[in-house]
Amino acid sequence: MLIILLDLFFLVSPQINSIANVNDQIKKLSQDTQEVLADRARIVFLKKNLQEARVQLKWLQSKVRPIQEVPAILGTISSIANECDVKIDQLAPDKAHQQALKKASYGKYYALPIVIKARCGYHNFGRFLNKLENEDLYFIMKDFIIQNDDTDIHMHQFSLTIKVILVDRTSRFKNL
């Protein structure tokens, strides 16, 4: 009996301790493996989101026009109005209320208000806004007023201000 107890105490007990240590290491490795697999799945998801964000950024950058193109922007608005049979009474940039938005390493962003006063029907004006929105132009509609025309019930007077987002890429060279 003494030999069995000594054998149990000196031979089996260290074996059981080492097996317990190996079991703890197996649990830790299993947890680490699960974390690695979850991180791998997350990396694929993050790469997909990053690609989508890059595509959207490229699309938005194409809509933010250089500040030098203000006359071309006004021409674009005027031609879209002509296509939609919208009579423009006033189309003018409001440089007094131009707002500096953000300065970045690749340029400075501005919001230039453009005042538009026009006459037409609801449907024509809706087509005008739709075509303007689909144009390569990023803008925010600020003020929007519709008034009935007393002389013609199908004509309305529209007054709106849009803030066109512009970038000045030449400002990055002024600080060098």
C-alpha positions in Angstrom: 0.0 0.0 0.0 2.9 2.3 0.8 4.4 1.6 -2.6 1.2 2.5 -4.3 0.8 5.7 -2.3 4.4 6.7 -3.0 4.0 5.8 -6.7 0.8 7.9 -6.8 2.4 10.8 -5.0 5.7 10.8 -6.9 4.8 9.6 -10.4 1.1 10.1 -11.1 0.7 13.5 -9.4 3.3 15.3 -11.5 1.8 13.7 -14.6 -1.6 15.0 -13.6 -0.2 18.5 -13.0 1.5 18.6 -16.4 -1.8 17.4 -18.1 -3.7 20.2 -16.3 -1.1 22.7 -17.6 -1.4 21.3 -21.1 -5.2 21.6 -20.8 -4.9 25.3 -19.8 -2.6 25.9 -22.8 -5.0 24.2 -25.1 -7.9 26.4 -23.8 -5.7 29.5 -24.3 -4.7 28.4 -27.8 -8.3 27.7 -28.7 -9.3 31.2 -27.5 -6.5 32.8 -29.5 -7.5 30.8 -32.6 -11.1 32.0 -32.2 -9.9 35.6 -31.9 -7.6 35.2 -35.0 -10.5 33.8 -37.0 -12.8 36.6 -35.9 -10.1 39.2 -36.7 -9.7 37.6 -40.2 -13.4 37.9 -40.9 -13.4 41.5 -39.6 -10.4 42.3 -41.9 -12.3 41.1 -44.9 -15.3 43.2 -43.8 -13.1 46.3 -43.1 -11.4 45.9 -46.5 -14.8 45.8 -48.2 -16.0 48.9 -46.3 -12.7 50.7 -47.0 -13.2 50.0 -50.8 -16.8 51.3 -50.7 -15.6 54.4 -48.8 -12.9 55.1 -51.4 -15.4 54.8 -54.2 -17.8 57.2 -52.4 -14.9 59.6 -51.7 -13.9 59.6 -55.3 -17.5 60.2 -56.3 -17.8 63.1 -53.9 -14.4 64.6 -54.9 -15.7 64.6 -58.5 -18.7 66.7 -57.4 -16.5 69.3 -55.5 -15.4 71.6 -58.2 -12.4 74.0 -58.1 -13.2 77.6 -57.1 -12.0 78.8 -60.5 -14.9 77.1 -62.2 -17.6 79.4 -60.7 -18.5 80.8 -64.2 -18.7 77.3 -65.6 -21.0 76.3 -62.7 -23.3 79.2 -63.4 -23.3 78.3 -67.1 -24.2 74.7 -66.1 -27.1 75.9 -63.9 -28.3 78.2 -66.7 -28.2 75.5 -69.4 -30.0 73.0 -67.1 -32.7 75.6 -66.5 -33.1 76.1 -70.3 -33.4 72.4 -70.8 -36.2 72.2 -68.2 -38.0 75.3 -69.5 -37.3 77.3 -66.3 -37.1 81.0 -66.7 -34.2 82.4 -64.7 -34.7 85.9 -63.4 -31.6 86.0 -61.2 -28.6 83.8 -61.0 -25.8 85.3 -59.0 -23.1 84.1 -56.6 -23.2 85.8 -53.2 -19.5 86.2 -52.5 -20.1 88.4 -49.5 -21.5 85.4 -47.7 -18.9 82.9 -48.9 -17.9 80.6 -46.1 -14.5 78.9 -45.5 -15.2 75.4 -44.5 -12.0 73.4 -44.0 -8.4 73.7 -44.8 -6.7 70.5 -45.8 -3.2 69.6 -47.1 -4.6 69.4 -50.6 -6.6 72.6 -50.6 -9.1 74.8 -48.8 -12.9 74.2 -49.1 -15.5 76.9 -49.4 -19.3 77.1 -49.5 -20.4 79.7 -52.0 -24.1 80.7 -51.9 -25.7 81.1 -55.3 -29.0 83.0 -55.4 -31.5 81.6 -58.0 -34.8 83.3 -58.8 -36.9 81.6 -61.4 -40.4 81.2 -62.9 -42.0 78.0 -64.1 -44.4 75.2 -63.1 -43.8 72.7 -60.3 -43.0 69.9 -62.6 -40.4 71.9 -64.6 -38.8 73.1 -61.4 -38.7 69.5 -60.0 -37.0 68.3 -63.2 -34.5 71.2 -62.9 -33.6 70.3 -59.3 -33.3 66.6 -60.3 -30.9 67.4 -63.2 -29.0 69.8 -61.0 -28.6 67.2 -58.3 -27.4 64.6 -60.9 -24.8 67.0 -62.3 -21.2 66.9 -61.1 -21.9 69.5 -58.5 -22.1 69.2 -54.8 -24.5 71.7 -53.2 -26.7 72.2 -50.2 -30.1 73.9 -50.6 -30.3 76.7 -48.0 -33.4 78.9 -48.7 -36.4 77.8 -50.7 -39.5 80.0 -51.2 -42.4 79.3 -53.7 -44.9 82.0 -54.5 -47.9 81.9 -56.8 -47.9 84.0 -59.9 -51.1 86.2 -59.9 -51.2 86.3 -63.7 -50.9 82.6 -64.5 -52.0 79.9 -62.1 -49.6 77.3 -63.7 -46.5 79.5 -63.2 -44.8 80.0 -59.8 -42.0 82.1 -58.6 -39.2 80.2 -57.0 -36.5 81.7 -54.9 -33.7 79.6 -53.5 -30.2 79.8 -52.4 -27.8 76.9 -52.9 -24.4 76.6 -51.3 -22.0 75.1 -53.8 -19.0 73.4 -52.2 -15.8 74.4 -53.9 -12.1 73.7 -53.4 -9.2 76.0 -53.8 -6.2 73.7 -54.5 -3.9 76.6 -55.2 -3.9 77.6 -51.5 -1.8 74.6 -50.6 1.2 76.1 -52.5 1.0 79.5 -50.7 2.3 78.1 -47.4 5.3 76.4 -49.0 
